[in-house]
């Protein structure tokens, strides 16, 4: 579990938009995972299993009917990057995070799980309790909305 704490915290930060809430979410979901360790079928699938527990904990305890708070996590620049490249990378990451923040919750959850956390659609469908077709539809629509938002951000920045 310790190997995946960074990834879990990053996911929690994207879900909550707040460092303190993200830490609490990781702590709560880690406790739930520890209590259910006997349910882990394959140790190689631990990251996805832990992410599902974190998402379930979020949905049960922290989800609000309104849209999520802004996503604030940005990727750290690689050590070999130049300052200019690091600045451009951070600016692009912030654009993506801002565009993700504007997606409706149902689409944002699926996009983050599929594209950021790389969880298979079948597992997302199981976690959310909906048909895989619904998940695939939300993913396609969410990606489309994300593309349009990014295009709009770039257009407004260039103007």
C-alpha positions in Angstrom: 0.0 0.0 0.0 2.9 2.3 0.8 4.1 2.1 -2.8 0.8 3.7 -4.1 0.3 6.5 -1.5 1.6 9.1 -3.9 -0.7 8.0 -6.6 -3.7 7.8 -4.2 -3.0 11.3 -2.8 -2.8 12.7 -6.4 -6.2 11.1 -7.2 -7.7 12.3 -3.9 -6.4 15.8 -4.6 -8.1 15.7 -8.0 -11.3 14.6 -6.5 -11.4 17.0 -3.5 -9.5 20.0 -4.8 -8.0 20.5 -1.3 -4.8 19.1 0.2 -6.3 18.6 3.7 -9.4 16.9 2.4 -7.2 14.8 0.1 -5.0 13.6 3.0 -8.2 12.8 5.0 -9.6 10.9 2.1 -6.4 8.9 1.6 -6.3 8.1 5.4 -10.0 7.0 5.4 -9.6 4.9 2.3 -6.3 3.3 3.5 -8.1 2.2 6.7 -10.9 0.7 4.6 -8.3 -1.1 2.4 -6.5 -2.4 5.5 -9.8 -3.8 6.9 -10.6 -5.4 3.5 -7.1 -6.7 2.6 -8.4 -10.2 2.4 -10.6 -9.1 -0.6 -7.6 -8.2 -2.8 -7.5 -11.0 -5.4 -4.2 -10.2 -7.2 -1.4 -8.3 -5.6 -0.4 -6.9 -9.0 -3.8 -5.2 -9.2 -3.3 -3.4 -5.9 -3.2 0.1 -7.3 -6.5 -0.2 -9.1 -8.1 -1.9 -6.0 -6.9 0.9 -3.8 -8.1 3.5 -6.3 -11.5 1.9 -6.3 -11.7 2.0 -2.5 -10.6 5.6 -2.5 -13.3 6.5 -5.1 -15.9 4.6 -3.2 -14.9 6.4 0.0 -15.1 9.7 -1.8 -18.5 9.0 -3.3 -19.9 7.8 0.1 -18.4 10.6 2.3 -17.3 13.6 0.4 -19.3 13.8 -2.9 -21.6 16.8 -3.1 -24.4 17.2 -5.6 -22.7 20.2 -7.0 -19.7 20.3 -9.3 -16.3 19.5 -7.7 -14.0 22.1 -6.4 -11.2 23.2 -8.8 -8.5 20.7 -9.4 -5.2 22.1 -8.2 -2.7 19.3 -8.5 0.0 20.0 -11.1 2.7 17.7 -12.3 6.2 18.4 -11.0 8.7 19.1 -13.8 11.3 16.5 -14.6 14.8 17.2 -13.2 16.4 17.2 -16.7 13.9 19.8 -18.1 15.1 23.4 -18.7 13.3 26.1 -16.8 11.5 27.2 -20.0 10.3 23.7 -20.7 9.2 23.2 -17.1 7.2 26.4 -17.3 5.5 25.4 -20.5 4.8 21.9 -19.1 3.3 23.4 -15.9 1.2 25.9 -17.9 -0.2 23.0 -20.1 -1.0 20.9 -17.0 -2.8 23.9 -15.4 -4.8 24.3 -18.6 -5.9 20.7 -18.5 -6.7 20.8 -14.8 -8.8 24.0 -15.3 -10.6 22.3 -18.2 -11.2 19.2 -16.1 -12.5 21.3 -13.3 -15.3 22.6 -15.6 -16.6 19.2 -16.5 -19.8 18.0 -14.9 -19.1 15.6 -12.1 -20.4 12.4 -13.8 -18.1 13.0 -16.8 -15.1 14.2 -14.7 -15.1 11.1 -12.6 -15.0 8.8 -15.6 -12.3 10.9 -17.5 -10.0 11.0 -14.4 -10.4 7.3 -13.7 -9.9 6.2 -17.3 -7.4 8.7 -18.6 -5.5 9.8 -15.5 -5.6 6.7 -13.3 -5.8 4.3 -16.3 -8.5 2.1 -14.7 -10.2 -0.2 -17.2 -13.8 0.7 -18.2 -15.1 -2.6 -16.8 -13.7 -1.8 -13.4 -15.0 1.8 -13.5 -18.5 0.5 -14.4 -18.4 -1.9 -11.4 -17.2 0.9 -9.0 -19.9 3.3 -10.2 -22.6 0.7 -10.4 -23.6 1.5 -13.9 -23.4 -0.4 -17.3 -20.1 -0.3 -19.2 -21.9 1.3 -22.1 -22.8 4.3 -19.9 -19.2 4.6 -18.7 -18.0 4.5 -22.4 -20.5 7.1 -23.3 -19.6 9.4 -20.4 -15.9 8.9 -21.3 -16.5 9.9 -25.0 -18.7 12.8 -24.1 -16.3 13.9 -21.3 -13.3 13.8 -23.6 -15.2 15.8 -26.2 -16.1 18.5 -23.6 -12.5 18.5 -22.4 -11.3 19.0 -26.0 -13.7 21.9 -26.5 -12.8 23.5 -23.2 -9.1 23.3 -24.0 -9.6 24.8 -27.4 -11.6 27.6 -25.8 -8.9 28.2 -23.2 -6.2 28.4 -25.9 -8.3 30.7 -28.0 -9.0 33.1 -25.2 -5.3 33.1 -24.1 -4.2 33.9 -27.7 -6.7 36.8 -28.0 
